[in-house]
Amino acid sequence: MGSSKLNEYNEQDLLIAKYAKALSHPARVAIINVLLKKQACVCGDIVDELPLAQSTVSQHLKELKEAGLIKGDIDGVSVCYCIDTEVWNQAGEVINQLFQLAHVIPNKCC
């Protein structure tokens, strides 16, 4: 979709799409799971937890960071990552609002 059409969608729809895109790859979901389980900043251990090359993990971390779901701070020669709790909670709220709509719509499908 051309970027000129994006202004035709409301902010919540754009946020849902951004978060869904960031979570649309199993490697990124696995990275999120690692960070959620650790409940702390993780420095370099993410690659050890996944069956992926460092460069691949770095690319997925970049996608998650661009969506705002994670934060990364430089610590010496490595980067430490953690969940951005404010954005994570916002993502949960807007996605949950979308799923809540299904509870109020009667099942009229075939």
Secondary structure, DSSP 8 states (H G I E B T S, - for coil): --GGGGGGS-HHHHHHHHHHHHT-SHHHHHHHHHHHHHTS-EESTHHHHSSS-HHHHHHHHHHHHHTTSEEEEEETTEEEEEE-HHHHHHHHHHHHHHHHGGGTS-----
